[in-house]
Amino acid sequence: MNNSTILQKIKSLPTPFYYYDMELLENTIDTAKREADKYGFHLHYAVKANFNEPVLKMLAQKGFGADCVSGREVQTSVKAGFNANAVVFAGVGKSDVEIDAALDLDIFCFNCESLMEIEVINELASAKGKTAQIALRINPNVNANTHKYITTGLSENKFGINMWELDSVLETLNNCPNIELIGLHFHIGSQITDLSSFKNLATKINTIQEWFFSRQIMVKVINAGGGLGVDYHNPDGQIPDFSEYFKIFNDFLELRPGQEVHFELGRSLVTQCGSLISRALYIKNGIKKNFAILDAGMTELIRPALYSAHHEIANLTSTSKTILKYDVVGPICESTDCFAKDLELSETSRGDIFQIKSAGGYGEVMASDYNLKTLYPALYSTEI
């Protein structure tokens, strides 16, 4: 954010707010689409990562489908321009109201996570005289080698159908005339940087497919989920390695003729285009600690408090050559309201502008009204 025009605009606005580099977003999603198209892969955007309207509209215009985890996400996606026939509705706890609304929109697929859910969708679809397309989300028991709070593919996690349940699933499907099984769905976690985890997933998918083939069942769609991580330590202009990510699945997935491979990417598409912009309210200098107290806190960006997540932080306005260590903290009455400890920064003064980077994914969408603080409207690079 060295552009003086952007910085002058930012300095003139009340803080805190989110800033989005729409050019970087476009370059990132174009790269992902280009690499996926090499193999004929289908991409759905995981709306939970960021549902800002300009972000959604750009992804819809680029031909992405939508991966949704609530009824409002389904409706918001269609309103933003995503085709309903490219919308996937996932999530371990879909309500009847949400399912009904998705059936009315004729979405592409429900990713089902339990026997009871299949039965409920069948009942609701029957009442409407419709047939619902579903994919079975199967828990592959693959370690994603990521934070324990965002691992979703182990046997102790709440997500998905376990292998030992599959015989019962097939029996249930035989008694559900308003359900059409079109796919198998897998998602092992988020912020995965060890790409060998995806190779392990592809190998496990092959094994699970063999189980279905042995019972004369071949589905049209293999949905490998998402989870590709980003480099929070080197964020500037970074685009994830989509080439290697998709190549792994092309090399190791064993498909039958006519099968499609779908993905649900979120964080990797939007994280690096977003920053949280904040001002230093006060500086507290002590014997053991210096504190830079910002007007943004865990209410605007909860990831550091929730996951001990790292975000690069820059003081955009200090010109001092003196380097000091600061705990960069927010104003919330919680000791966990801290963005970084002992961070080396140019000597900071009241009013300095801070940029907390890599906040485009799971940033603004997780903001809360705790303490009834004000988060000002987002600024987009296309507005400057």
C-alpha positions in Angstrom: 0.0 0.0 0.0 2.8 2.4 -1.0 0.5 4.3 -3.5 0.3 7.9 -2.1 -3.1 8.4 -3.6 -4.5 5.4 -1.7 -2.8 6.4 1.5 -4.1 10.0 1.3 -7.6 8.6 0.8 -7.2 6.2 3.8 -5.9 9.0 6.0 -9.1 11.1 5.3 -11.5 8.4 6.4 -12.7 7.4 9.9 -11.3 4.1 11.1 -11.4 1.1 11.5 -12.5 -0.2 8.1 -11.6 -2.9 5.6 -9.7 -2.1 2.4 -9.9 -4.4 -0.6 -7.4 -4.4 -3.5 -9.8 -5.5 -6.3 -7.0 -5.7 -8.8 -5.2 -8.3 -6.7 -8.5 -10.2 -6.2 -9.1 -10.3 -10.0 -5.5 -11.5 -10.6 -5.9 -14.2 -8.0 -9.2 -15.6 -9.2 -8.1 -15.4 -12.8 -5.0 -17.5 -11.9 -7.1 -20.0 -10.1 -9.6 -20.3 -13.0 -6.8 -20.6 -15.6 -5.1 -23.4 -13.6 -8.3 -25.3 -13.0 -9.4 -25.0 -16.6 -6.3 -26.9 -17.7 -7.9 -30.1 -16.3 -11.6 -29.2 -16.8 -12.1 -28.8 -13.0 -15.1 -26.9 -11.7 -14.7 -24.1 -9.0 -17.1 -23.0 -6.4 -16.3 -20.1 -4.1 -16.7 -20.7 -0.4 -19.0 -17.7 0.4 -18.2 -18.0 4.2 -14.7 -16.6 3.6 -16.0 -13.2 2.4 -19.5 -12.2 1.3 -18.9 -8.5 0.5 -21.1 -7.7 -2.5 -18.3 -6.5 -4.9 -16.3 -9.6 -4.1 -19.2 -11.9 -4.8 -20.1 -10.1 -8.0 -16.6 -10.4 -9.4 -16.4 -14.1 -8.6 -19.9 -14.6 -10.2 -18.9 -12.7 -13.3 -15.8 -14.9 -13.6 -17.9 -18.0 -13.9 -17.4 -19.5 -10.4 -20.1 -21.4 -8.6 -20.9 -20.8 -5.0 -20.3 -23.0 -2.0 -22.8 -22.0 0.8 -23.2 -23.1 4.4 -26.5 -21.3 5.2 -29.8 -20.4 3.6 -28.9 -16.7 3.6 -25.6 -17.5 1.9 -27.5 -19.3 -0.8 -29.9 -16.4 -1.3 -27.1 -13.8 -1.2 -25.1 -15.7 -3.8 -28.0 -15.9 -6.2 -28.8 -12.2 -5.7 -25.1 -11.4 -6.4 -25.3 -13.2 -9.8 -24.2 -16.8 -9.2 -26.3 -19.3 -11.2 -28.5 -21.3 -8.9 -27.5 -24.4 -10.9 -23.9 -23.9 -9.7 -24.8 -23.4 -6.0 -23.8 -26.1 -3.6 -25.4 -26.1 -0.1 -23.1 -27.6 2.5 -23.1 -27.5 6.3 -23.7 -30.0 9.1 -26.9 -28.3 10.4 -29.3 -27.2 7.6 -32.7 -26.1 8.9 -36.0 -27.1 7.2 -36.6 -23.4 6.3 -33.1 -23.2 4.6 -33.6 -26.5 2.8 -37.0 -25.4 1.5 -35.7 -22.1 0.2 -32.8 -23.9 -1.6 -35.2 -26.4 -3.2 -37.3 -23.5 -4.4 -34.2 -22.1 -6.2 -33.4 -25.5 -7.8 -29.8 -25.4 -6.6 -27.2 -27.8 -8.0 -26.6 -29.9 -5.0 -26.9 -30.5 -1.3 -23.8 -31.8 0.4 -25.4 -34.2 3.0 -23.6 -35.0 6.3 -25.9 -37.5 8.0 -28.5 -40.2 7.4 -31.2 -38.0 9.1 -30.4 -35.1 6.8 -31.0 -37.2 3.7 -34.3 -38.3 5.1 -35.4 -34.7 5.9 -34.4 -33.4 2.4 -36.3 -36.3 0.8 -39.4 -35.5 2.8 -39.2 -31.8 2.0 -38.5 -32.4 -1.7 -41.4 -34.8 -1.8 -43.8 -32.2 -0.4 -42.8 -29.9 -3.3 -42.9 -32.6 -6.0 -39.2 -32.1 -6.6 -36.1 -34.3 -6.7 -33.1 -33.0 -4.8 -29.6 -33.7 -6.1 -27.2 -34.6 -3.2 -23.6 -35.5 -2.6 -22.5 -37.5 0.4 -20.0 -35.7 2.5 -17.8 -38.5 3.6 -15.3 -38.2 6.5 -12.1 -39.6 5.0 -10.1 -39.6 8.3 -7.2 -37.7 6.6 -5.0 -35.4 8.7 -4.9 -32.0 7.2 -1.8 -31.0 9.3 -3.4 -27.6 10.2 -4.8 -25.9 13.3 -6.9 -28.3 15.4 -9.8 -25.8 15.3 -10.0 -25.9 11.5 -9.4 -29.6 10.9 -12.6 -31.2 9.6 -11.7 -34.6 8.1 -10.7 -36.7 11.1 -13.0 -39.4 12.6 -13.4 -37.3 15.9 -14.7 -34.3 14.0 -18.5 -33.5 13.7 -18.4 -33.3 10.0 -19.4 -35.8 7.4 -20.6 -39.4 7.2 -18.2 -42.1 8.5 -17.2 -45.1 6.4 -18.9 -47.5 8.7 -22.3 -45.8 8.0 -22.2 -46.2 4.3 -24.2 -49.4 4.1 -27.0 -47.7 6.0 -26.7 -44.7 3.8 -27.3 -46.9 0.7 -30.3 -48.5 2.3 -31.7 -45.1 3.2 -31.2 -43.8 -0.3 -33.2 -46.8 -1.7 -36.1 -45.6 0.4 -35.8 -41.9 -0.7 -37.4 -41.6 -4.1 -37.0 -37.8 -4.1 -33.3 -37.9 -3.7 -30.8 -38.3 -6.6 -27.2 -39.2 -5.5 -24.9 -37.3 -7.9 -21.6 -37.0 -6.0 -19.2 -37.6 -3.2 -17.9 -34.7 -1.2 -14.8 -34.3 0.9 -13.3 -31.5 2.9 -10.4 -32.1 5.4 -9.8 -28.6 6.8 -8.7 -25.1 6.2 -5.4 -23.2 5.9 -3.5 -26.3 4.6 0.0 -25.5 3.5 1.4 -29.1 3.5 0.3 -30.1 0.0 1.0 -33.8 0.7 -2.3 -33.7 2.7 -4.1 -33.3 -0.6 -2.2 -36.2 -2.2 -3.3 -38.3 0.8 -6.9 -37.1 0.3 -6.8 -38.0 -3.4 -5.6 -41.5 -2.6 -8.3 -41.9 0.1 -10.9 -40.8 -2.4 -9.8 -43.5 -4.8 -10.2 -46.1 -2.1 -13.7 -44.8 -1.2 -14.7 -44.7 -4.9 -13.7 -48.4 -5.2 -16.1 -49.2 -2.3 -18.9 -47.6 -4.4 -17.8 -49.2 -7.7 -17.9 -52.6 -6.1 -21.6 -51.9 -5.5 -22.2 -50.8 -9.1 -22.5 -47.1 -8.0 -20.6 -44.4 -10.0 -21.4 -40.8 -9.2 -21.0 -37.9 -11.6 -19.2 -35.5 -9.2 -16.2 -35.8 -7.0 -16.0 -32.7 -4.8 -12.6 -32.5 -3.2 -13.5 -29.5 -1.1 -11.0 -26.7 -0.5 -8.6 -25.8 2.2 -5.6 -24.5 0.3 -3.7 -22.2 2.6 -2.0 -18.8 2.2 1.3 -17.4 3.4 0.3 -15.0 6.2 4.0 -14.1 6.7 4.7 -13.0 3.1 1.4 -11.4 2.0 2.2 -8.6 -0.4 0.8 -9.4 -3.8 1.0 -13.1 -3.1 -1.1 -15.5 -5.2 -1.2 -19.1 -3.9 0.3 -22.0 -5.9 -2.9 -23.0 -7.6 -0.8 -24.8 -10.3 0.7 -27.3 -8.0 -2.6 -27.7 -6.0 -4.7 -28.7 -9.0 -1.8 -30.8 -10.5 -1.8 -33.0 -7.4 -5.5 -33.9 -7.9 -5.0 -34.4 -11.7 -2.0 -36.7 -11.0 -3.4 -38.8 -8.2 -7.2 -38.9 -8.6 -8.4 -42.0 -10.4 -11.6 -41.0 -12.3 -14.0 -42.9 -14.5 -15.1 -41.5 -17.9 -17.6 -38.6 -17.5 -16.8 -37.9 -13.9 -16.3 -34.2 -12.9 -14.0 -32.8 -10.2 -15.3 -29.9 -8.2 -13.5 -27.7 -5.6 -14.7 -25.2 -3.0 -12.0 -22.5 -2.5 -12.4 -19.6 -0.2 -9.4 -18.3 1.8 -6.9 -18.8 -1.0 -9.0 -16.6 -3.4 -9.7 -13.6 -1.1 -7.3 -13.4 1.8 -4.5 -11.4 0.4 -6.7 -8.7 -1.2 -8.0 -7.5 2.1 -6.5 -5.4 4.9 -7.9 -4.0 8.2 -7.1 -0.3 8.5 -6.9 1.2 11.9 -5.5 4.2 13.8 -3.3 4.3 16.9 -5.4 5.8 19.7 -2.8 5.8 22.4 0.8 4.8 23.1 1.6 3.4 26.5 5.4 3.1 27.1 6.5 1.0 30.1 9.6 -0.6 31.5 8.9 -4.1 30.2 6.3 -3.4 27.5 5.3 -0.7 25.0 1.7 -0.8 23.9 0.3 0.6 20.6 -3.5 0.7 21.3 -5.5 0.7 18.1 -9.1 1.6 17.4 -9.6 -1.9 15.8 -9.7 -4.9 18.0 -10.9 -8.5 18.2 -14.4 -7.2 17.3 -13.1 -6.3 13.8 -10.6 -9.1 13.4 -11.0 -12.1 15.7 -8.5 -14.5 14.1 -5.5 -13.7 16.4 -7.7 -14.0 19.5 -9.4 -17.1 18.3 -6.6 -19.1 16.7 -3.5 -17.2 17.8 -3.3 -16.4 14.1 -0.4 -14.3 12.6 -1.0 -11.2 10.5 1.7 -9.0 9.2 1.2 -5.4 10.5 2.6 -2.2 9.1 2.6 1.4 10.4 1.9 3.2 7.2 2.5 6.8 8.4 5.5 6.8 10.8 8.7 8.3 9.3 10.8 7.7 12.4 14.0 5.7 12.0 13.8 4.6 15.6 12.7 1.0 15.9 10.8 -0.1 19.1 9.0 -3.2 20.2 5.3 -2.9 20.7 2.4 -5.1 21.8 -0.2 -4.1 19.1 -3.5 -4.3 20.9 -7.1 -3.3 20.5 -9.5 -1.4 22.8 -11.7 -4.3 23.9 -11.9 -5.2 27.6 -10.4 -8.7 27.0 -6.8 -9.7 27.6 -6.9 -11.7 24.4 -7.5 -8.5 22.4 -4.0 -8.5 20.9 -2.8 -8.5 17.3 0.9 -9.0 18.0 3.4 -9.1 20.8 6.9 -7.5 20.8 6.5 -6.4 17.2 9.3 -4.3 15.9 7.9 -1.1 14.4 9.0 2.4 13.6 8.4 4.6 16.7 4.7 5.1 16.7 2.6 8.1 17.6 -1.0 8.8 18.3 -2.9 9.0 15.0 -0.6 6.7 13.0 -2.3 4.6 10.4 -1.9 0.8 10.7 -2.5 -1.9 8.1 -3.2 -5.4 9.3 -2.7 -7.6 6.3 -4.1 -10.8 4.9 -7.6 -10.0 6.3 -9.7 -10.6 3.2 -10.7 -14.1 4.3 -12.4 -14.7 7.6 -11.9 -11.1 8.6 -14.8 -8.7 8.1 -17.3 -11.6 7.9 -16.4 -12.6 11.4 -16.7 -9.1 12.9 -19.1 -8.7 15.8 -21.0 -6.0 17.7 -19.4 -6.9 21.0 -18.9 -3.6 22.9 -21.1 -2.0 20.2 -18.0 -0.6 18.4 -18.3 0.9 14.9 -16.8 -0.7 11.9 -16.9 1.8 9.1 -17.9 0.8 5.5 -15.3 -1.0 3.4 -13.1 0.9 0.9 -12.4 -0.7 -2.5 -9.4 0.1 -4.7 -11.8 0.7 -7.6 -13.3 3.6 -5.7 -10.0 5.6 -5.6 
